[in-house]
């Protein structure tokens, strides 16, 4: 399967490209990078990572809640890495800041095959304002 990288010019200039990429799309900013990736993606999956990982998956989850797209968002929960985040999401739901349907829309598993299967059968919740 071909792998395409989407990188801002300022990161390309620092030679942060992986040599295993089949193609590279150069963009001007991180905002353009995220939009390009969102346009190309069928789904969004976060693997354990840092603040950038959280920022990107949370934006896609928010966009899905707002009806910007109807693509699944998921977390590969290796060794319970995302458990504290998921607990926080449960608290947001209990406190009335997050509708249960938007918590339930997240695909979470430690098994990549389970995530792929659930992505293939994903049904987005109804639009937030209908």
N, C-alpha and C positions, 0 to 999 in steps of 0.2 A: 504494500500500500504506500503510495507516495506521501511524503511529509513536506508540507509547506510552512515556512516560517514567515511571520509578519512582524517586522521590526522597524522601529523609528530610526531614521537616519543617524541620530546621535549615538545610538547603541551599535549600529553597524560600524560607525567610524571607530568605535572602541574595540572592534574585532570580537564581538561577543556572539557571532554566528556559530552554530554547530556545524561541523563539517558533514554531518549525516543528512542535512536537509537536501531535498530534491529540488526545491524552488524557494525563492525568497521574494517577498513583496515588501518593498521599502515604502514607508509612510513618513509623514512629517511629525506626528505626535503620538503619544500614548492613546489619546482619544480616538484618533484615526485608526490606530492598531486595533483597539477593542471593537470599533464599529466594523472594520473589515473582517475580523474573526467572527463577530456575531452574524454578519451577513452570510458567511460561508458555512457556518456550523449547522448541524442537524440537532445537536444537543450540547450541553455544557457539563463537564465533569471536573470536579476539583479533586486533586490528589493532595496528600499532606504537603503543606508549604507554608510560606510566610504571609506577611501582610498583603503583598500584591496578589497572591492567590485568593485571599479572602475578598479583597476589593473587587476583583474581576467576577468571581462567582456570585457575590452579593448583588452586583449591578445586574447581572443576567437574571437572577431570581426576582429582583425588583421589576425589571422590564417585563418579565412573564406575568407577574401579578397585575401590572398596569395594562396588559394587553398589547404591549409593543411587539411581542412575539408569543408563540404558543409552543415553544420548545422546552423539553425537559431539562431540569437542572439536578445534578446529583453530586454525591460525595462518596469517594472510595474511602471508606472508614477503616483504614489499616490500623490494626492494634488499638482500636478505639480512639484514634487521634482526634476525631471530630466530636467525641462525646460531650466535652464541655460546651462547645458551640451549640450542639443540639439541645442540651439542657437549657441554655440561655433562650433558645427559640421556644421551648416549651413554656418557660417563664413569661416570655412576651405574649404567648397565646393566653395563658392563665390570667394575665393582667389586662387583657383586652387590647393589646397593641397589634396583634396579628391574628387574623381569622384562622380558625382551625384548617380550613381548606388549603390555605397557603403554606402551612406547615406540612400538611399531608402530601402536597404536590412534590416535595423533595424526595428524590430517589437516593436512598442511603443503604449501602451494603459494603461488606468487606470482600465480597466476591465479584470480580469484574464480569463474569458471565451472567450473574444475576442482574447486574446493572444494565448490561446490554439488552437482556430479555425485557426488563421493565421499561427501558427507553423505547424499545420497539413497540410496546403495548401501551405507551403513555397516552393519557387523555387529559388535556389541560382543563383546569376548573373554569367555570363560567367567568366572564368578564367581571371585574371588580364592581362596576357601576351598573350592572343590569339586574 
